Amino acid sequence: MPYAPERITVTDAQLAGWTGELAGTDLLLSGRCPACRDSTFVNLALTSTSLEGADRRPTPALLTTSVPCGCTTSHRDRPATVAGGCGRTWEVTASIAADGAVTLAAATDPYLQEAADAFRREQTGELQAVRTAADRWTAGVVALIGLVGLVMPAVGRDAIRGLIPAARAVVGIALLAALAFAALAVLRGYQAAHGRPITRLVDDDEALRDWYVRHRGQAAVAGHRLRQAIRAATATVLALAVAVGSTVFGPVSQATSAPVRVTRPDGSVVCGTLLSSTRDNALRLRRGDDGSVEVLPAADVVRLQPVRSCTSP
């Protein structure tokens, strides 16, 4: 029989002798292809990976699925890129028992048949599709995190020092959180796009089965990591917004100066801290001895000397 990529309709009689079982999120089916009559085995994943999240659901009791021929017999005109099969696909309704046993019947609902075929085609190359999307998203995530270079001048050290202690703490925590989220976003993005090299020992059937389960789940893992990268990048921007907002709009600590000693023309000395003055050519000083505020005209200032404290000689 020549190879032909086409959908066919099957009957219950043609499915007689087929066996199946549910293994995790995979449906394992085996029997004879209704078209070429060669023995075939198919492993159908019940999951599809995209950039949206997915909720876990209970084991289905009834499922319409599309089954491709996976025989190893040589068929004329089969492309070199196709590993096996005669090209035919068909839809079946799988009844799944509580113990995972599966019985098959011919699918009769045209809508579900179309949906099952679309689901099967969606799974083809899904790992590469997710990784390509992750590669593009990673570039966007890195560009998003590049906002750090734009906002950091607004969150300068001098601006932070001018805040009250509580506001400085908020800015510091926000910047540390932004750094952590940014690192996580870049790491998860590149892991989603390029995977992660892992060496596994496959020296028996159990190890081989475990490897195959992990291999089939790579697309789901890549999609999960990409969603983590996107969420972490969003958290980075939010943390930076908190840092900038706290710096720009946060309460500023009261400005103070170091104590100064002022010498008058008559040799008398006044010591205290400088305050802002509303008069020209005059100094406002809060005295260190009694806390009173004294206004000194500039003409009365012979010498202005900073000191560590007003009590020191």
HUQUI-V145302 format. One record per backbone hydrogen bond with DSSP energy under -1.0 kcal/mol. CO is the residue of the C=O (numbers start at 0). NH is the residue of the N-H. E is the energy in kcal/mol with one decimal. If there is no record, write none. Layout:
co=CO nh=NH e=E
co=CO nh=NH e=E
This chain:
co=3 nh=5 e=-1.4
co=5 nh=88 e=-1.8
co=14 nh=17 e=-2.1
co=18 nh=29 e=-2.3
co=19 nh=101 e=-1.9
co=20 nh=27 e=-2.8
co=22 nh=25 e=-1.9
co=24 nh=45 e=-3.2
co=25 nh=22 e=-2.9
co=26 nh=43 e=-2.9
co=27 nh=20 e=-1.9
co=28 nh=41 e=-2.7
co=29 nh=18 e=-2.5
co=30 nh=39 e=-3.2
co=32 nh=36 e=-1.8
co=37 nh=32 e=-2.8
co=39 nh=30 e=-2.1
co=41 nh=28 e=-2.6
co=43 nh=26 e=-3.5
co=60 nh=95 e=-2.2
co=62 nh=93 e=-3.8
co=64 nh=91 e=-2.5
co=66 nh=89 e=-2.1
co=70 nh=84 e=-2.3
co=74 nh=77 e=-1.5
co=75 nh=2 e=-3.9
co=78 nh=81 e=-1.5
co=85 nh=3 e=-2.3
co=87 nh=68 e=-2.3
co=88 nh=7 e=-2.8
co=89 nh=66 e=-3.9
co=90 nh=106 e=-1.3
co=91 nh=64 e=-2.5
co=92 nh=104 e=-1.4
co=93 nh=62 e=-2.2
co=94 nh=102 e=-1.9
co=96 nh=99 e=-1.7
co=99 nh=21 e=-2.6
co=100 nh=96 e=-2.9
co=102 nh=94 e=-2.9
co=104 nh=92 e=-3.1
co=108 nh=112 e=-2.1
co=109 nh=113 e=-2.2
co=110 nh=114 e=-2.2
co=111 nh=115 e=-2.6
co=112 nh=116 e=-2.1
co=113 nh=117 e=-2.3
co=114 nh=118 e=-2.3
co=115 nh=119 e=-2.1
co=116 nh=120 e=-2.2
co=117 nh=121 e=-2.1
co=118 nh=122 e=-1.3
co=122 nh=125 e=-1.7
co=124 nh=128 e=-2.1
co=125 nh=129 e=-2.7
co=126 nh=130 e=-2.5
co=127 nh=131 e=-2.4
co=128 nh=132 e=-2.3
co=129 nh=133 e=-2.6
co=130 nh=134 e=-2.3
co=131 nh=135 e=-1.8
co=132 nh=136 e=-2.7
co=133 nh=137 e=-2.7
co=134 nh=138 e=-1.3
co=135 nh=139 e=-1.5
co=136 nh=140 e=-2.7
co=137 nh=141 e=-2.8
co=138 nh=142 e=-2.1
co=139 nh=143 e=-2.3
co=140 nh=144 e=-2.5
co=141 nh=145 e=-1.3
co=143 nh=146 e=-1.6
co=144 nh=147 e=-2.3
co=145 nh=148 e=-1.1
co=146 nh=150 e=-2.3
co=147 nh=151 e=-2.2
co=155 nh=159 e=-2.0
co=156 nh=160 e=-2.4
co=157 nh=161 e=-1.1
co=159 nh=162 e=-1.8
co=161 nh=252 e=-2.4
co=163 nh=167 e=-2.3
co=164 nh=168 e=-2.2
co=165 nh=169 e=-1.9
co=166 nh=170 e=-2.3
co=167 nh=171 e=-2.4
co=168 nh=172 e=-2.6
co=169 nh=173 e=-2.4
co=170 nh=174 e=-2.4
co=171 nh=175 e=-2.2
co=172 nh=176 e=-2.5
co=173 nh=177 e=-2.4
co=174 nh=178 e=-2.2
co=175 nh=179 e=-2.3
co=176 nh=180 e=-2.8
co=177 nh=181 e=-2.4
co=178 nh=182 e=-2.2
co=179 nh=183 e=-2.2
co=180 nh=184 e=-2.6
co=181 nh=185 e=-2.3
co=182 nh=186 e=-2.4
co=183 nh=187 e=-2.8
co=184 nh=188 e=-2.2
co=185 nh=189 e=-2.3
co=186 nh=190 e=-2.1
co=187 nh=191 e=-2.3
co=188 nh=192 e=-2.0
co=189 nh=193 e=-2.5
co=190 nh=194 e=-1.9
co=203 nh=207 e=-2.3
co=204 nh=208 e=-2.6
co=205 nh=209 e=-2.3
co=206 nh=210 e=-2.5
co=207 nh=211 e=-2.3
co=208 nh=212 e=-2.1
co=209 nh=213 e=-2.1
co=210 nh=214 e=-2.7
co=211 nh=215 e=-2.4
co=212 nh=216 e=-1.0
co=214 nh=217 e=-1.2
co=216 nh=220 e=-2.2
co=217 nh=221 e=-2.8
co=218 nh=222 e=-2.4
co=219 nh=223 e=-2.2
co=220 nh=224 e=-2.4
co=221 nh=225 e=-2.2
co=222 nh=226 e=-2.1
co=223 nh=227 e=-1.9
co=224 nh=228 e=-2.3
co=225 nh=229 e=-2.2
co=226 nh=230 e=-2.3
co=227 nh=231 e=-2.7
co=228 nh=232 e=-2.3
co=229 nh=233 e=-2.1
co=230 nh=234 e=-2.3
co=231 nh=235 e=-2.1
co=232 nh=236 e=-2.0
co=233 nh=237 e=-2.2
co=234 nh=238 e=-2.6
co=235 nh=239 e=-2.4
co=236 nh=240 e=-2.3
co=237 nh=241 e=-2.1
co=238 nh=242 e=-2.2
co=239 nh=243 e=-2.9
co=240 nh=244 e=-2.8
co=241 nh=245 e=-2.6
co=242 nh=246 e=-1.9
co=243 nh=247 e=-2.8
co=244 nh=248 e=-2.7
co=245 nh=249 e=-1.2
co=250 nh=163 e=-2.0
co=258 nh=306 e=-2.7
co=259 nh=271 e=-2.1
co=260 nh=304 e=-2.4
co=261 nh=269 e=-2.5
co=262 nh=301 e=-3.1
co=262 nh=302 e=-1.4
co=263 nh=266 e=-1.8
co=267 nh=263 e=-2.9
co=269 nh=261 e=-3.4
co=270 nh=287 e=-2.9
co=271 nh=259 e=-3.1
co=272 nh=285 e=-2.9
co=280 nh=297 e=-2.7
co=282 nh=295 e=-3.2
co=283 nh=274 e=-2.7
co=284 nh=293 e=-3.2
co=285 nh=272 e=-1.9
co=291 nh=286 e=-3.2
co=293 nh=284 e=-2.6
co=295 nh=282 e=-2.9
co=296 nh=299 e=-1.6
co=297 nh=300 e=-1.4
co=302 nh=262 e=-2.6
co=304 nh=260 e=-3.4
